[in-house]
Amino acid sequence: MKIIILAAGIGSRLGNPFPKPLTPLKNGKSIMKMQVENMTSRYDVDDINVVVGFKKDLIMERFPELTYVYNPFFDQTNTSKSLLRALKKYKDKSVLWINGDVVFDKHIFDKLQPLITAKTSFVAVNTNKVGEEEVKYVLKDGYINQLSKTVKNGAGEAVGINFISSDDIPIFINRLEECDNNDYFERGLELAINKDDLKIKAVDISQYNCMEIDFIEDLENANNML
């Protein structure tokens, strides 16, 4: 399995003059430092790939041991195209990908690893809250049927940690190609679900601390978790 961290965006809503994954937390570590430590406690550092764009050198200098994919159009494209650039390197691999602004408990992998081992594609979700600005989902026959910010009456919200099996990755790549430049990668999953009957499980990780940092309030809440 390969791991991808999506870290190309400008992250303007948080207002940092540097990439959002480098945002410092109250424990003295950056968001990305925590992510890398959590993942290397279980997986090989050589399997971690980071999609960079905005002020990429700051990230690359901070984490020289990681592998990088550059999205030169980071200011014109969204996560669908950043993820696509990375997935094209690993067309025959299973891939776990994480948004570069997610603070999470490393024990979350206790819940995720059995599905990874079984090669079951999934989106990790929190069913304790359904924020209006967040990516939400609804199920049909036990699998995700809709996945976007505009979903009505969502069963929960996606937390930014996802997995696509090697069996499903060719379909997903094709649908990401089909996405508009400003689409989030969730649009690619939705297209694959609707057009290819791709089966994506929703894995409830609500019992673990996991917070996506979009606004100052999110950062405060994440620090309160630590």
C-alpha positions as CSV (number, residue, x, y, z in Angstrom):
1,M,0.0,0.0,0.0
2,K,1.1,3.6,-0.7
3,I,0.1,6.6,1.3
4,I,-0.6,10.0,-0.1
5,I,-0.9,13.3,1.8
6,L,-2.6,16.1,-0.1
7,A,-0.7,19.3,0.8
8,A,-0.8,21.4,-2.4
9,G,-3.5,23.9,-1.5
10,I,-3.1,27.5,-0.4
11,G,-5.4,27.1,2.6
12,S,-6.5,30.7,2.5
13,R,-9.4,30.3,5.1
14,L,-6.9,29.7,7.9
15,G,-4.9,32.8,6.9
16,N,-1.4,31.3,7.2
17,P,1.5,32.7,5.1
18,F,2.8,29.1,4.8
19,P,1.2,25.8,3.8
20,K,-1.6,24.7,6.1
21,P,0.0,21.3,6.9
22,L,2.8,23.2,8.6
23,T,0.4,24.9,11.1
24,P,1.8,24.5,14.6
25,L,-0.2,22.8,17.3
26,K,0.0,23.3,21.0
27,N,2.1,20.1,21.4
28,G,4.9,21.8,19.5
29,K,4.4,19.7,16.4
30,S,2.9,20.8,13.0
31,I,-0.2,19.1,11.6
32,M,1.9,17.2,9.1
33,K,4.5,16.2,11.7
34,M,1.8,14.5,13.7
35,Q,0.5,12.8,10.5
36,V,3.9,11.5,9.6
37,E,4.7,10.3,13.1
38,N,1.3,8.5,13.3
39,M,1.7,6.8,10.0
40,T,5.4,5.8,10.4
41,S,4.4,4.1,13.7
42,R,2.7,1.5,11.6
43,Y,3.8,2.0,7.9
44,D,7.1,2.5,6.0
45,V,8.2,6.1,5.6
46,D,9.3,5.2,2.0
47,D,5.7,4.6,1.1
48,I,4.5,8.1,2.0
49,N,4.0,10.5,-0.9
50,V,3.1,14.2,-0.5
51,V,1.4,16.2,-3.3
52,V,2.8,19.7,-2.9
53,G,2.2,23.1,-4.6
54,F,1.9,26.3,-2.6
55,K,5.3,27.2,-1.1
56,K,6.4,23.5,-1.7
57,D,10.0,24.1,-0.6
58,L,8.9,24.8,3.0
59,I,7.3,21.3,3.2
60,M,10.1,19.5,1.3
61,E,12.8,21.1,3.5
62,R,10.9,20.1,6.7
63,F,10.4,16.5,5.6
64,P,13.3,15.5,3.3
65,E,12.7,11.8,3.9
66,L,9.3,11.8,2.1
67,T,8.6,11.4,-1.6
68,Y,7.0,14.3,-3.5
69,V,4.6,14.8,-6.4
70,Y,4.3,18.4,-7.6
71,N,1.1,20.0,-8.8
72,P,2.2,23.1,-10.7
73,F,-1.4,24.1,-11.1
74,F,-2.2,24.1,-7.4
75,D,-3.7,27.6,-7.6
76,Q,-6.0,26.6,-10.5
77,T,-7.1,23.1,-9.5
78,N,-8.6,21.3,-6.5
79,T,-7.9,18.0,-4.8
80,S,-9.3,15.9,-7.6
81,K,-6.4,16.8,-9.8
82,S,-3.8,16.8,-7.0
83,L,-4.8,13.2,-6.1
84,L,-4.9,12.2,-9.7
85,R,-1.3,13.2,-10.2
86,A,-0.2,10.9,-7.4
87,L,-2.5,8.0,-8.3
88,K,-1.1,7.8,-11.8
89,K,2.2,6.7,-10.2
90,Y,0.6,3.8,-8.5
91,K,-2.0,2.4,-10.9
92,D,-1.6,-1.2,-9.6
93,K,-1.3,-0.3,-5.8
94,S,-3.8,0.2,-3.1
95,V,-3.6,3.7,-1.8
96,L,-4.5,5.4,1.5
97,W,-4.8,9.1,1.1
98,I,-5.2,11.8,3.7
99,N,-6.0,15.5,3.5
100,G,-2.9,17.5,4.7
101,D,-5.0,19.4,7.3
102,V,-6.3,16.5,9.4
103,V,-5.2,16.0,13.0
104,F,-6.0,12.5,14.1
105,D,-5.3,9.9,16.8
106,K,-2.8,7.2,15.6
107,H,-5.1,4.5,17.0
108,I,-7.5,5.2,14.2
109,F,-5.5,2.7,12.2
110,D,-6.7,0.0,14.6
111,K,-10.1,0.5,13.0
112,L,-8.9,1.0,9.4
113,Q,-6.3,-1.7,9.0
114,P,-8.7,-4.7,8.8
115,L,-10.4,-3.0,5.8
116,I,-7.0,-2.2,4.2
117,T,-6.0,-5.8,4.6
118,A,-9.2,-7.0,3.1
119,K,-8.8,-4.5,0.2
120,T,-12.1,-2.9,0.9
121,S,-12.3,0.7,-0.4
122,F,-13.6,3.1,2.2
123,V,-14.1,6.7,3.4
124,A,-13.6,7.3,7.1
125,V,-16.6,9.2,8.6
126,N,-17.7,10.8,11.8
127,T,-21.4,10.2,12.6
128,N,-21.4,12.4,15.7
129,K,-21.7,15.6,13.7
130,V,-22.8,16.8,10.3
131,G,-21.3,20.3,9.6
132,E,-22.9,22.4,6.9
133,E,-19.5,23.2,5.4
134,E,-18.2,19.6,5.5
135,V,-18.3,16.8,3.0
136,K,-21.4,14.6,3.9
137,Y,-22.6,11.3,2.8
138,V,-25.7,9.1,2.5
139,L,-25.8,5.3,2.2
140,K,-27.7,2.9,0.0
141,D,-27.6,-0.9,0.6
142,G,-24.8,-0.4,3.1
143,Y,-22.5,1.5,0.8
144,I,-21.9,5.3,0.1
145,N,-24.4,6.5,-2.5
146,Q,-23.8,10.3,-2.4
147,L,-20.7,12.2,-1.1
148,S,-20.4,15.9,-1.3
149,K,-20.8,19.2,0.6
150,T,-24.3,19.6,-0.9
151,V,-25.7,16.3,0.4
152,K,-29.0,16.7,2.2
153,N,-29.8,14.9,5.5
154,G,-26.3,13.4,5.6
155,A,-25.6,10.4,7.8
156,G,-22.3,11.9,8.9
157,E,-19.3,13.7,7.5
158,A,-16.1,12.5,5.8
159,V,-13.0,13.2,7.9
160,G,-10.4,13.3,5.1
161,I,-9.0,9.8,5.5
162,N,-9.7,7.5,2.6
163,F,-8.6,4.2,0.9
164,I,-8.9,2.8,-2.6
165,S,-8.0,-0.8,-3.3
166,S,-5.8,-1.8,-6.2
167,D,-8.8,-3.5,-7.7
168,D,-10.8,-0.2,-7.8
169,I,-8.0,2.3,-8.6
170,P,-8.2,2.1,-12.4
171,I,-11.9,3.1,-12.3
172,F,-11.2,5.9,-9.8
173,I,-8.4,7.3,-11.9
174,N,-10.7,7.4,-15.0
175,R,-13.4,9.3,-13.0
176,L,-10.9,11.7,-11.6
177,E,-9.8,12.5,-15.1
178,E,-13.4,13.3,-15.8
179,C,-13.6,15.8,-12.9
180,D,-13.5,19.5,-13.5
181,N,-10.4,21.3,-12.3
182,N,-12.3,22.8,-9.3
183,D,-13.8,19.5,-8.1
184,Y,-12.8,17.9,-4.9
185,F,-11.7,14.2,-5.1
186,E,-15.1,13.2,-3.6
187,R,-16.6,14.0,-7.0
188,G,-14.5,11.3,-8.6
189,L,-15.7,8.8,-6.0
190,E,-19.3,9.9,-6.7
191,L,-18.9,9.5,-10.4
192,A,-17.4,6.0,-10.0
193,I,-20.2,5.0,-7.6
194,N,-22.9,6.2,-10.0
195,K,-21.4,5.1,-13.3
196,D,-19.3,2.1,-12.4
197,D,-21.2,0.8,-9.3
198,L,-18.0,1.2,-7.3
199,K,-18.5,-0.1,-3.7
200,I,-17.2,2.3,-1.0
201,K,-17.8,1.6,2.6
202,A,-18.3,4.3,5.3
203,V,-16.1,3.5,8.2
204,D,-17.2,5.1,11.4
205,I,-14.2,6.5,13.4
206,S,-16.3,8.7,15.7
207,Q,-14.7,7.1,18.8
208,Y,-11.3,8.5,17.9
209,N,-10.1,12.1,17.9
210,C,-10.0,13.4,14.3
211,M,-10.4,17.0,13.2
212,E,-10.0,18.7,9.8
213,I,-8.6,22.2,10.2
214,D,-10.3,24.7,7.9
215,F,-10.9,27.6,10.3
216,I,-9.3,29.1,13.5
217,E,-12.1,27.5,15.5
218,D,-11.1,24.1,14.1
219,L,-7.6,24.7,15.2
220,E,-8.7,25.6,18.7
221,N,-10.8,22.4,18.8
222,A,-7.9,20.3,17.6
223,N,-5.6,21.7,20.2
224,N,-8.2,20.9,22.9
225,M,-8.1,17.3,21.7
226,L,-4.3,17.0,22.2
